[in-house]
Amino acid sequence: MFLYVGIFRWRQFRRWQNVSVTEMHMTKAELIQKIHAKAGLATKAQAEDALDALVETLTEAMKDGDAVTFTGFGSFKVTERAARKGRNPRTGKEINIPAGKAVKFTPGKALKEAVK
């Protein structure tokens, strides 16, 4: 009975989805193509150079500990993670997870409204 209900619900879930997994994300090549079209750049190579420069600049700024904010879009910032205890899921043994840094993205108001 449980297996039948599980399969039935999975089929319902799959029916409700209108997009495939490959349609749910944009590749770098597709992003470059859209930048090329919207910005009116002469070549896709220029669009790729612009995207690479943006990513490199963001990476350098966050490596230095700076926050980067695009008004309306959102902000990127580096946060400190404290050391903590965890469990190895395979063995169940307790392990120590060292302190580290993580990048956090907070969406801006305009992006939140556009996604709704």
C-alpha positions as CSV (number, residue, x, y, z in Angstrom):
1,M,0.0,0.0,0.0
2,F,2.7,2.5,1.0
3,L,4.7,1.8,-2.2
4,Y,1.6,2.3,-4.4
5,V,0.8,5.7,-2.7
6,G,4.4,6.8,-3.1
7,I,4.5,6.0,-6.8
8,F,1.1,7.7,-7.3
9,R,2.3,10.9,-5.6
10,W,5.5,10.9,-7.6
11,R,3.6,10.6,-10.8
12,Q,1.3,13.5,-9.7
13,F,4.4,15.6,-8.9
14,R,6.0,14.9,-12.3
15,R,2.8,15.9,-14.0
16,W,2.7,19.2,-12.2
17,Q,6.1,20.1,-13.4
18,N,6.0,21.8,-16.8
19,V,9.7,22.2,-17.3
20,S,12.5,19.6,-17.6
21,V,15.6,19.7,-15.5
22,T,17.7,21.1,-18.4
23,E,15.3,24.0,-18.8
24,M,15.6,25.0,-15.1
25,H,19.0,26.7,-15.4
26,M,21.0,28.9,-17.7
27,T,24.5,28.0,-18.9
28,K,27.3,30.5,-19.2
29,A,27.0,30.2,-23.1
30,E,23.3,31.1,-22.9
31,L,24.1,34.0,-20.5
32,I,26.7,35.3,-22.9
33,Q,24.3,35.1,-25.8
34,K,21.7,37.1,-23.9
35,I,24.2,39.7,-22.8
36,H,25.4,40.0,-26.5
37,A,21.8,40.6,-27.6
38,K,20.7,43.0,-24.9
39,A,23.8,45.1,-24.7
40,G,24.2,45.3,-28.5
41,L,27.9,44.3,-28.4
42,A,29.6,43.7,-31.7
43,T,30.7,40.1,-30.9
44,K,29.9,37.4,-28.4
45,A,33.6,37.5,-27.5
46,Q,33.1,41.0,-26.1
47,A,30.1,39.8,-24.1
48,E,32.2,36.9,-22.7
49,D,35.0,39.3,-21.8
50,A,32.6,41.6,-20.0
51,L,31.1,38.6,-18.0
52,D,34.6,37.3,-17.2
53,A,35.6,40.8,-16.0
54,L,32.5,41.1,-13.8
55,V,33.1,37.6,-12.2
56,E,36.8,38.3,-11.7
57,T,36.1,41.7,-10.1
58,L,33.4,40.2,-7.8
59,T,35.8,37.4,-6.8
60,E,38.6,39.8,-6.0
61,A,36.4,42.2,-4.0
62,M,35.0,39.3,-1.9
63,K,38.4,37.8,-1.4
64,D,39.5,41.1,0.1
65,G,36.4,41.0,2.4
66,D,34.4,43.7,0.7
67,A,30.6,43.5,0.2
68,V,29.3,44.1,-3.3
69,T,25.9,45.6,-3.8
70,F,23.9,46.1,-7.0
71,T,20.9,48.3,-6.0
72,G,17.7,46.6,-6.8
73,F,19.4,43.3,-7.7
74,G,21.0,42.3,-4.4
75,S,24.2,42.1,-2.5
76,F,27.1,39.6,-2.0
77,K,29.0,39.5,1.2
78,V,31.5,37.2,2.9
79,T,30.5,35.8,6.3
80,E,32.5,33.9,8.9
81,R,31.4,30.4,9.9
82,A,32.3,29.3,13.4
83,A,33.9,25.9,14.1
84,R,31.3,23.3,14.9
85,K,30.8,19.6,15.5
86,G,29.2,17.4,12.9
87,R,28.7,13.8,12.1
88,N,30.1,11.6,9.4
89,P,26.9,10.4,7.7
90,R,28.6,7.1,6.7
91,T,29.9,6.1,10.0
92,G,28.0,8.2,12.5
93,K,31.2,9.3,14.1
94,E,31.4,12.8,15.5
95,I,33.9,15.1,13.6
96,N,35.2,18.7,14.1
97,I,34.3,21.0,11.2
98,P,36.8,23.9,11.1
99,A,35.9,27.6,10.9
100,G,35.7,29.0,7.5
101,K,34.2,31.7,5.2
102,A,31.1,31.5,3.0
103,V,29.6,33.9,0.4
104,K,26.0,35.0,1.1
105,F,23.7,36.5,-1.5
106,T,20.8,38.7,-0.4
107,P,18.3,39.5,-3.1
108,G,17.2,43.1,-3.5
109,K,13.6,44.4,-3.6
110,A,13.4,44.7,-7.4
111,L,14.6,41.1,-7.9
112,K,12.2,39.8,-5.3
113,E,9.3,41.5,-7.0
114,A,10.4,40.3,-10.5
115,V,10.5,36.7,-9.3
116,K,7.1,36.7,-7.6
